[in-house]
């Protein structure tokens, strides 16, 4: 009964761990992209405002 019982469970845990890692990296990338896009919009808004003041 040794390792043959625990091997499918171990493979399943590794599989779900890899999937969770991939989803986490996608989440981090999307969050970073949206943050940078917001900062870009804020900078453009500030540039336009300063050009309008002149």
C-alpha positions, 0 to 999 in steps of 0.5 A: 500500500506504500507510495502508490496510494499517495502518488495520485494525491501528490500529483494532484496537489502539484497540479493545482499548485502550478495552476494556482501559481499561474493564476496568481502571476496573471492576477499580478500582471493585470493589476500592475498593468491597470496601475500603470495605465492609471498613472499614465492617465493621471500624468497626461491629465496633469500635463494637459492642465498645465498647458491650459494654464499657460 
